[in-house]
Amino acid sequence: MRGENNLGTDEMKGLVLRLAIPAMFAQFINVLYSIVDRIFIGNIPQIGETALAGVGVCGPVVTLITSFSLWIGVGGSPLMSIKMGEGKRKDAETILANCFLLMILMALLMTIIIFLFKDRLLMVFGASETTFPYANTYMTIYAAGSLFAILAMGMNTFITCQGYSKIAMTSVLIGAVTNIVLDPVFIFLLDLGVAGAAVATVIAQMISCIFVLLFLFGRRPPVRITFGGYQKVLMARILLTGLSPFVIVAFDSVLIIAMNMVLQHYGGPGYGDQLVTCNTIAQSFFLLVTLPLGGITSSSQPILGFNYGACQIDRIRSGQKYTLFLCVIFTAVMMLAAHLLSPYFVRLFTDDVFYRELSVKAIKAMCWMIIPLAVQYTIVDGFTGLSAVKYAITLSTTRKTIYFCLMLAFPVLFGVENVFFAESATDIISACISSVVYFKVMGTLLKRRQNQFCAEMGKNEMAEAV
């Protein structure tokens, strides 16, 4: 295939690095969308901490919106990569066309649902009477521009899966820089406060969306967006393949919502809002771990899918090995950063000593044992890249279920402030479970593909002979 990288022939170590590093930095940049908003909001005079708690309630809902783009993007891109590996470009174009239509329909549906139920949802998800006005303002404006967010993030995966990792990173960089520049203008200069942060984010996502679509409609990529060839069966397969990453991100949102509810319940009036503010800051740091980590592992999916389609089994195993190695290094670095740099990170949000101390404690608790998370992400995204959806979904839901149970148990057993240790305990348990499943299943999965490929080759040779 043409592009920055050849997924079928390039030396694997370099290929993984060339795709993973830009994807990792792209997700670092992507985190800035939410973190920069929160930093500026936290520093609004007099209302900063309260407004930050309100926007923190919106955070999981915003993530839930973008998870629908990943559902389709990560669901379609491995299938497209497999077709490209098989040399079936027309089929790859059909997959992209179906994904584009699905994404537009999903964005419109999500916008309608949010406007109908946002008030009730925000209160259920952890807003109080004090923080609701800020949450409502931010959510209303963001939901109005959710189409841009879904298309920008979702369609960007189809740039990466064709080998254009630097272009994909550039699209995210453009949006993030725009957001950083516009935030102080709208929040402070125009005195729009929380509304200004939301407007800046929507404009940034719109510009990023335009960049992505111009590229995919252009002449440069081998597989471009076309119209027609829509198939219900294909759409269903795309949604099934992408169900695992969707479940991961959607469940993350649900769990953050549940965490806010737990903090409000056990913290009580006043202290509950303070705990939600600290959780917002801690979750902002944890996004710096999970989103770039997901960027690394999801960038390996085109490699795995392409070589799975071409039945290059050794390259699949090699790709997974280098991906895991890179993830372990990344999580080790971030674990050190959590323990050494978290006080400086928290100061970006607030100067209040109480909030700073509690937020640092929460960050350290959540990141105490994140290295096993590298194993979990590599295995789950690896199964997704090979279109082995049932294993990915099972492992994802198992991890989330464990976390939910521990989140409910820890406040009762150890006090509400120690609920943040539930994340670390979950990381250890889920990594062990995923490793057992991987060693029991992966060999059989690859051998089955090898036999299938040989059978297809035999049929083709017989057809040519006739």
C-alpha positions as CSV (number, residue, x, y, z in Angstrom):
1,M,0.0,0.0,0.0
2,R,1.1,3.6,-0.6
3,G,1.5,6.0,2.4
4,E,4.0,6.9,5.0
5,N,4.4,3.3,6.1
6,N,4.0,-0.1,4.5
7,L,2.1,-2.3,7.0
8,G,3.0,-5.5,5.2
9,T,6.7,-5.2,4.6
10,D,8.4,-2.5,6.8
11,E,10.6,-3.8,9.6
12,M,8.2,-4.3,12.5
13,K,10.1,-2.5,15.3
14,G,10.4,0.7,13.3
15,L,6.9,0.4,12.0
16,V,5.4,0.1,15.5
17,L,7.3,3.1,16.6
18,R,6.4,5.2,13.6
19,L,2.7,4.5,14.1
20,A,2.6,4.4,17.9
21,I,4.7,7.5,18.8
22,P,2.5,9.9,16.7
23,A,-0.6,8.2,17.9
24,M,0.5,8.5,21.5
25,F,1.4,12.2,21.1
26,A,-1.9,12.8,19.3
27,Q,-3.8,11.5,22.3
28,F,-1.6,13.6,24.7
29,I,-2.7,16.5,22.6
30,N,-6.3,15.3,22.6
31,V,-6.3,15.3,26.4
32,L,-5.5,19.0,26.3
33,Y,-9.1,19.6,25.0
34,S,-10.5,18.8,28.4
35,I,-7.5,19.6,30.6
36,V,-6.9,23.1,29.3
37,D,-10.6,23.9,29.7
38,R,-10.5,22.7,33.3
39,I,-7.3,24.6,34.1
40,F,-8.7,27.9,32.9
41,I,-12.1,27.2,34.5
42,G,-10.4,26.3,37.8
43,N,-8.6,29.7,37.8
44,I,-11.8,31.8,37.3
45,P,-11.8,34.2,40.2
46,Q,-14.2,33.4,43.1
47,I,-16.1,30.5,41.3
48,G,-13.2,28.5,40.0
49,E,-13.4,25.4,42.2
50,T,-17.2,25.2,42.1
51,A,-17.3,25.7,38.3
52,L,-14.6,23.0,38.0
53,A,-16.8,20.5,39.8
54,G,-19.7,21.3,37.4
55,V,-17.5,20.8,34.3
56,G,-16.2,17.6,36.0
57,V,-19.7,16.2,36.0
58,C,-19.8,16.9,32.2
59,G,-16.5,15.2,31.6
60,P,-17.9,11.6,31.5
61,V,-20.8,12.7,29.3
62,V,-18.4,14.3,26.9
63,T,-16.3,11.2,26.8
64,L,-19.4,9.1,26.3
65,I,-20.2,11.2,23.2
66,T,-16.8,10.7,21.7
67,S,-16.9,7.0,22.5
68,F,-19.6,6.6,19.9
69,S,-17.1,7.8,17.3
70,L,-14.6,5.2,18.5
71,W,-17.3,2.6,18.3
72,I,-17.6,3.1,14.5
73,G,-14.0,4.3,13.8
74,V,-12.2,1.5,15.7
75,G,-14.9,-0.9,14.5
76,G,-14.4,-0.1,10.8
77,S,-10.7,0.5,10.6
78,P,-9.5,-3.0,11.5
79,L,-12.0,-4.4,8.9
80,M,-10.7,-2.0,6.3
81,S,-7.1,-2.9,7.2
82,I,-7.9,-6.6,6.7
83,K,-9.4,-5.8,3.2
84,M,-6.3,-3.7,2.3
85,G,-4.1,-6.6,3.3
86,E,-6.1,-8.9,1.1
87,G,-5.7,-6.5,-1.8
88,K,-9.5,-5.7,-2.0
89,R,-9.5,-1.9,-2.3
90,K,-13.1,-1.7,-3.4
91,D,-14.3,-3.5,-0.3
92,A,-12.1,-1.2,1.8
93,E,-13.8,1.8,0.2
94,T,-17.3,0.3,0.9
95,I,-16.4,-0.1,4.6
96,L,-15.2,3.5,4.8
97,A,-18.4,4.8,3.1
98,N,-20.6,2.8,5.5
99,C,-18.6,4.1,8.5
100,F,-19.0,7.7,7.4
101,L,-22.8,7.4,7.1
102,L,-23.0,5.6,10.4
103,M,-21.0,8.3,12.2
104,I,-23.2,11.1,10.9
105,L,-26.4,9.3,12.0
106,M,-24.9,8.4,15.4
107,A,-23.9,12.1,15.9
108,L,-27.4,13.4,15.1
109,L,-29.0,10.8,17.4
110,M,-26.7,11.6,20.3
111,T,-27.3,15.3,20.0
112,I,-31.1,14.8,20.2
113,I,-30.9,12.5,23.1
114,I,-28.6,14.8,25.1
115,F,-30.8,17.8,24.6
116,L,-33.9,15.9,25.7
117,F,-32.4,14.4,28.9
118,K,-29.3,16.5,29.9
119,D,-30.9,18.3,32.9
120,R,-32.0,15.1,34.5
121,L,-28.8,13.2,33.6
122,L,-26.5,15.9,35.0
123,M,-28.2,15.8,38.4
124,V,-28.1,12.0,38.5
125,F,-24.5,12.0,37.4
126,G,-23.3,14.0,40.4
127,A,-24.2,17.6,40.0
128,S,-25.5,19.4,43.0
129,E,-27.8,22.5,43.1
130,T,-24.6,24.6,43.4
131,T,-22.7,23.1,40.5
132,F,-25.6,22.4,38.1
133,P,-25.7,25.8,36.4
134,Y,-22.1,25.4,35.3
135,A,-22.5,21.8,34.2
136,N,-25.7,22.7,32.2
137,T,-24.0,25.7,30.5
138,Y,-21.0,23.6,29.4
139,M,-23.1,20.6,28.3
140,T,-25.6,22.6,26.3
141,I,-22.9,24.2,24.1
142,Y,-20.8,21.1,23.8
143,A,-23.8,19.0,22.7
144,A,-24.7,21.5,20.0
145,G,-21.3,20.8,18.4
146,S,-21.0,17.1,19.1
147,L,-21.2,16.3,15.3
148,F,-17.7,17.9,14.9
149,A,-16.3,16.0,17.8
150,I,-17.6,12.6,16.6
151,L,-16.5,13.1,13.0
152,A,-13.0,14.5,13.9
153,M,-12.1,11.7,16.2
154,G,-13.9,8.8,14.4
155,M,-12.8,9.5,10.9
156,N,-9.2,10.2,12.1
157,T,-8.8,6.4,12.7
158,F,-9.2,5.8,8.9
159,I,-6.2,8.1,8.3
160,T,-4.0,6.2,10.8
161,C,-5.1,2.8,9.4
162,Q,-3.8,3.8,6.0
163,G,-0.3,4.5,7.4
164,Y,-0.6,8.3,7.6
165,S,0.1,8.6,11.3
166,K,1.7,12.1,11.1
167,I,-1.4,13.4,9.3
168,A,-3.6,12.0,12.0
169,M,-1.5,13.6,14.7
170,T,-1.6,16.9,12.8
171,S,-5.4,16.9,12.8
172,V,-5.5,16.6,16.6
173,L,-2.7,19.2,17.0
174,I,-4.6,21.7,15.0
175,G,-7.7,21.3,17.2
176,A,-5.7,21.4,20.4
177,V,-3.7,24.5,19.6
178,T,-6.9,26.3,18.5
179,N,-8.5,25.4,21.8
180,I,-5.6,26.6,23.8
181,V,-5.5,29.9,22.0
182,L,-9.2,30.5,22.1
183,D,-9.8,29.5,25.8
184,P,-8.3,32.6,27.5
185,V,-9.9,34.8,24.8
186,F,-13.5,33.5,25.4
187,I,-13.2,32.8,29.1
188,F,-11.4,35.9,30.4
189,L,-11.1,38.5,27.6
190,L,-14.8,38.2,26.5
191,D,-15.8,37.3,30.1
192,L,-17.9,34.3,29.0
193,G,-16.6,32.0,31.8
194,V,-17.7,28.3,31.5
195,A,-19.6,29.1,28.3
196,G,-16.5,30.5,26.7
197,A,-14.6,27.3,27.4
198,A,-17.3,25.2,25.7
199,V,-17.4,27.6,22.7
200,A,-13.7,27.4,22.3
201,T,-13.8,23.6,22.4
202,V,-16.5,23.4,19.7
203,I,-14.7,25.7,17.4
204,A,-11.5,23.7,17.8
205,Q,-13.2,20.5,17.1
206,M,-14.9,21.9,14.0
207,I,-11.6,23.0,12.5
208,S,-10.1,19.6,13.3
209,C,-13.1,17.9,11.6
210,I,-12.7,20.0,8.5
211,F,-9.0,19.0,8.2
212,V,-9.8,15.3,8.5
213,L,-12.6,15.3,6.0
214,L,-10.6,17.3,3.4
215,F,-7.8,14.7,3.6
216,L,-10.1,11.7,3.3
217,F,-12.0,13.3,0.4
218,G,-8.8,14.2,-1.3
219,R,-6.6,12.3,-3.7
220,R,-3.7,11.4,-1.4
221,P,-5.0,8.4,0.6
222,P,-5.4,5.1,-1.3
223,V,-8.9,4.6,0.2
224,R,-11.0,7.7,0.1
225,I,-14.6,8.5,1.3
226,T,-17.1,7.6,-1.3
227,F,-20.9,7.4,-1.3
228,G,-23.1,4.3,-2.0
229,G,-22.7,0.6,-1.3
230,Y,-24.5,0.9,2.0
231,Q,-25.2,-2.5,3.5
232,K,-27.1,-3.3,6.7
233,V,-25.1,-6.5,7.3
234,L,-21.8,-4.6,6.9
235,M,-22.9,-1.9,9.3
236,A,-23.9,-4.5,11.9
237,R,-20.4,-6.1,11.6
238,I,-18.7,-2.7,12.0
239,L,-20.8,-2.0,15.1
240,L,-20.0,-5.5,16.5
241,T,-16.2,-5.2,15.8
242,G,-16.1,-1.8,17.5
243,L,-18.3,-2.8,20.4
244,S,-15.2,-3.6,22.6
245,P,-13.5,-0.2,22.4
246,F,-16.9,1.5,22.7
247,V,-17.6,-0.6,25.9
248,I,-14.2,0.4,27.3
249,V,-14.7,4.1,26.8
250,A,-18.4,4.1,27.6
251,F,-17.9,2.1,30.7
252,D,-15.1,4.4,31.7
253,S,-17.6,7.3,31.5
254,V,-20.2,5.4,33.4
255,L,-17.6,4.5,36.1
256,I,-16.5,8.1,36.5
257,I,-20.2,9.1,36.8
258,A,-20.6,6.3,39.4
259,M,-17.5,7.6,41.2
260,N,-19.0,11.1,41.4
261,M,-22.2,9.6,42.8
262,V,-20.2,7.6,45.4
263,L,-18.2,10.7,46.4
264,Q,-21.4,12.7,46.8
265,H,-23.2,10.0,48.8
266,Y,-20.4,9.3,51.2
267,G,-19.0,12.8,51.3
268,G,-22.3,14.4,52.1
269,P,-23.3,18.1,51.5
270,G,-20.4,20.4,50.9
271,Y,-17.6,17.8,51.2
272,G,-19.2,15.8,48.4
273,D,-18.7,18.7,46.0
274,Q,-15.1,19.1,47.2
275,L,-14.4,15.4,46.5
276,V,-15.9,15.7,43.0
277,T,-13.6,18.7,42.3
278,C,-10.6,16.6,43.4
279,N,-11.8,13.6,41.4
280,T,-12.0,15.9,38.3
281,I,-8.4,16.9,38.8
282,A,-7.3,13.3,39.4
283,Q,-9.2,12.0,36.4
284,S,-7.6,14.8,34.3
285,F,-4.2,13.3,35.2
286,F,-5.4,9.7,34.6
287,L,-6.5,10.7,31.1
288,L,-2.8,11.5,30.4
289,V,-2.2,7.8,31.1
290,T,-5.1,6.1,29.5
291,L,-5.6,8.1,26.3
292,P,-2.0,8.0,25.1
293,L,-1.8,4.3,26.1
294,G,-4.9,3.7,24.0
295,G,-3.2,5.6,21.2
296,I,-0.3,3.2,21.3
297,T,-2.3,0.1,21.3
298,S,-4.9,1.2,18.8
299,S,-2.2,2.3,16.4
300,S,-1.1,-1.4,16.3
301,Q,-4.5,-2.5,15.1
302,P,-3.9,-1.5,11.4
303,I,-0.7,-3.5,11.6
304,L,-2.4,-6.5,13.1
305,G,-5.4,-6.3,10.8
306,F,-3.4,-5.9,7.6
307,N,-1.0,-8.8,8.4
308,Y,-3.9,-10.9,9.6
309,G,-5.5,-10.4,6.2
310,A,-2.2,-11.2,4.5
311,C,-1.8,-14.2,6.9
312,Q,1.7,-13.1,8.0
313,I,1.5,-14.7,11.5
314,D,5.1,-14.0,12.5
315,R,4.5,-10.2,11.9
316,I,1.4,-10.3,14.0
317,R,3.2,-11.8,17.0
318,S,6.2,-9.4,16.5
319,G,3.9,-6.4,16.3
320,Q,2.2,-7.3,19.6
321,K,5.5,-7.9,21.3
322,Y,6.9,-4.4,20.4
323,T,3.5,-2.8,21.2
324,L,3.6,-4.3,24.7
325,F,7.2,-3.3,25.3
326,L,6.4,0.3,24.4
327,C,3.3,0.3,26.6
328,V,5.2,-1.0,29.6
329,I,7.8,1.8,29.2
330,F,5.1,4.4,28.9
331,T,3.2,3.3,32.0
332,A,6.4,3.0,34.0
333,V,7.2,6.6,33.1
334,M,3.7,7.8,34.0
335,M,3.8,6.0,37.3
336,L,6.9,7.9,38.2
337,A,5.4,11.1,37.0
338,A,2.3,10.5,39.2
339,H,4.5,10.2,42.3
340,L,7.0,13.0,41.5
341,L,5.1,15.6,39.4
342,S,1.5,15.4,40.6
343,P,1.9,18.3,43.0
344,Y,2.9,20.6,40.1
345,F,0.1,19.3,38.0
346,V,-2.5,20.0,40.6
347,R,-1.3,23.6,41.0
348,L,-2.3,24.3,37.5
349,F,-6.0,23.9,38.6
350,T,-6.1,25.4,42.1
351,D,-4.1,27.3,44.7
352,D,-6.2,26.0,47.6
353,V,-4.1,23.8,49.9
354,F,-7.0,21.5,50.8
355,Y,-7.9,20.7,47.2
356,R,-4.2,20.3,46.3
357,E,-3.4,17.8,49.0
358,L,-6.5,15.7,48.4
359,S,-6.0,15.7,44.6
360,V,-2.4,14.6,44.9
361,K,-3.4,11.8,47.2
362,A,-6.0,10.7,44.7
363,I,-3.6,10.8,41.7
364,K,-1.0,8.7,43.5
365,A,-3.6,6.2,44.6
366,M,-5.0,5.7,41.1
367,C,-1.5,5.4,39.5
368,W,0.0,3.3,42.2
369,M,0.0,0.2,40.0
370,I,-0.6,1.2,36.4
371,I,2.1,-0.9,34.7
372,P,-0.3,-3.9,34.5
373,L,-2.6,-1.7,32.5
374,A,-0.1,-2.0,29.6
375,V,-0.8,-5.7,29.5
376,Q,-4.6,-5.2,29.6
377,Y,-4.7,-2.6,26.8
378,T,-2.3,-4.5,24.5
379,I,-4.3,-7.7,24.8
380,V,-7.7,-6.2,24.4
381,D,-6.8,-3.9,21.5
382,G,-4.9,-6.8,19.9
383,F,-8.0,-9.0,19.9
384,T,-10.0,-6.0,18.4
385,G,-7.4,-5.5,15.7
386,L,-7.8,-9.2,14.7
387,S,-11.6,-8.8,14.7
388,A,-11.8,-11.3,17.6
389,V,-14.5,-9.2,19.2
390,K,-15.9,-11.6,21.7
391,Y,-12.7,-11.9,23.6
392,A,-12.1,-8.2,23.6
393,I,-15.6,-7.4,24.9
394,T,-15.4,-10.1,27.5
395,L,-12.1,-8.9,28.9
396,S,-13.3,-5.2,28.8
397,T,-16.5,-5.8,30.6
398,T,-14.8,-8.1,33.2
399,R,-12.4,-5.3,34.1
400,K,-15.1,-2.7,34.4
401,T,-17.2,-5.0,36.5
402,I,-14.3,-5.6,38.9
403,Y,-13.7,-1.9,39.2
404,F,-17.3,-1.1,39.8
405,C,-17.5,-3.7,42.6
406,L,-14.3,-2.4,44.3
407,M,-15.4,1.2,43.9
408,L,-18.5,0.4,46.0
409,A,-16.6,-1.7,48.5
410,F,-13.6,0.5,49.2
411,P,-15.5,3.5,50.8
412,V,-17.3,1.1,53.2
413,L,-14.1,-0.8,54.1
414,F,-11.5,1.9,54.1
415,G,-13.3,5.3,54.0
416,V,-14.4,7.5,51.1
417,E,-11.0,9.1,50.5
418,N,-9.4,5.7,49.8
419,V,-11.9,4.9,47.0
420,F,-9.2,5.9,44.5
421,F,-7.2,2.8,45.3
422,A,-9.9,0.7,43.6
423,E,-8.3,1.6,40.2
424,S,-4.9,0.1,41.1
425,A,-6.4,-3.1,42.5
426,T,-8.5,-3.5,39.4
427,D,-5.4,-3.0,37.1
428,I,-3.6,-5.9,38.8
429,I,-6.5,-8.3,38.8
430,S,-7.7,-7.6,35.2
431,A,-4.1,-7.9,33.8
432,C,-3.8,-11.4,35.3
433,I,-7.1,-12.5,33.8
434,S,-6.4,-11.1,30.4
435,S,-3.0,-12.8,30.3
436,V,-4.5,-16.2,31.0
437,V,-7.1,-15.7,28.2
438,Y,-4.4,-14.5,25.7
439,F,-2.2,-17.5,26.2
440,K,-5.1,-19.9,25.9
441,V,-6.7,-18.4,22.9
442,M,-4.3,-16.5,20.6
443,G,-2.4,-19.5,19.3
444,T,-5.6,-21.2,18.2
445,L,-6.9,-18.0,16.7
446,L,-3.8,-17.5,14.5
447,K,-3.7,-21.2,13.5
448,R,-7.3,-21.0,12.4
449,R,-6.5,-18.0,10.2
450,Q,-3.5,-19.8,8.7
451,N,-5.7,-22.8,7.8
452,Q,-8.4,-20.5,6.3
453,F,-5.9,-18.6,4.3
454,C,-4.4,-21.8,2.9
455,A,-7.9,-23.1,1.9
456,E,-8.6,-19.8,0.1
457,M,-5.3,-19.9,-1.7
458,G,-6.1,-23.5,-2.8
459,K,-9.5,-22.5,-4.2
460,N,-7.9,-19.6,-6.1
461,E,-5.3,-21.9,-7.6
462,M,-8.0,-24.4,-8.7
463,A,-10.0,-21.6,-10.2
464,E,-7.1,-20.3,-12.2
465,A,-6.3,-23.8,-13.4
466,V,-9.9,-24.2,-14.7
